[in-house]
Amino acid sequence: MKKTLILIALTGIVGLKAATAAVVPVCERTEAVKVFISNQLGKTCDAVTEADLLTLKRVAVPNQRVAAFKVGDFSGLPNLEILNI
């Protein structure tokens, strides 16, 4: 019983940390990702909200010659199903 409670407590803490992780502002993301998100939502990068990001299921940045993505480029996109790079 005690081991089960500890496991549940740890699971809750880890889940809470993941759920409250900071979402990187769209304007601070790799240029290709920033432009794609802004165009998809029809908003400037600084006008994109976390609620807007929840609606995205696809990010496509092929042929953009992205050498490396930034940490957080895909943060706040829990419904992302397709990533085309």
C-alpha positions in Angstrom: 0.0 0.0 0.0 2.8 2.4 0.9 4.7 1.8 -2.3 1.5 2.4 -4.3 0.9 5.8 -2.6 4.5 6.8 -3.2 4.2 5.9 -6.9 0.9 7.8 -7.2 2.5 10.9 -5.5 5.5 10.8 -7.8 3.3 10.4 -10.8 1.3 13.4 -9.8 4.4 15.5 -9.3 5.9 14.6 -12.6 2.6 15.1 -14.4 2.1 18.5 -12.7 5.6 19.6 -13.8 4.9 18.6 -17.4 1.5 20.3 -17.3 2.9 23.6 -16.0 6.0 23.7 -18.2 6.5 27.1 -19.7 5.3 27.6 -23.3 7.9 29.4 -25.4 6.5 32.5 -27.0 6.0 32.0 -30.8 8.2 35.0 -31.6 11.2 33.3 -29.8 11.0 30.1 -31.9 13.0 29.2 -35.0 12.1 31.5 -37.9 10.5 28.7 -40.0 8.4 27.5 -37.1 7.4 31.0 -36.1 6.3 31.9 -39.6 4.4 28.6 -40.1 2.5 29.0 -36.8 1.7 32.7 -37.5 0.5 31.9 -41.0 -1.6 29.0 -40.0 -3.4 31.0 -37.3 -3.5 34.2 -39.3 -1.9 36.2 -36.5 1.3 37.9 -35.8 3.7 35.9 -33.6 3.1 38.2 -30.6 -0.7 37.8 -30.9 -0.7 34.0 -30.8 -2.0 32.7 -27.5 -1.6 29.3 -25.8 -5.2 28.6 -26.6 -4.4 29.2 -30.3 -1.5 26.7 -30.1 -3.9 24.0 -28.8 -5.7 24.1 -32.1 -2.6 23.1 -34.2 -2.3 19.5 -35.2 0.3 19.9 -37.9 3.6 21.8 -38.3 5.2 21.8 -41.7 8.5 23.4 -42.4 10.0 21.4 -45.2 12.6 22.9 -47.5 13.4 25.6 -45.1 17.0 24.5 -44.5 16.6 24.5 -40.7 20.0 23.4 -39.4 18.7 23.1 -35.8 15.5 23.6 -34.0 15.4 25.6 -30.7 14.4 24.1 -27.4 10.8 24.9 -27.1 10.0 25.2 -30.8 7.2 22.7 -30.4 6.1 23.6 -26.8 2.5 24.3 -26.2 1.5 21.9 -29.0 0.0 18.9 -27.2 -2.3 18.1 -30.1 0.5 18.0 -32.7 0.0 14.9 -34.8 2.1 15.7 -37.9 5.6 17.2 -38.0 6.9 17.7 -41.5 10.5 18.9 -41.6 
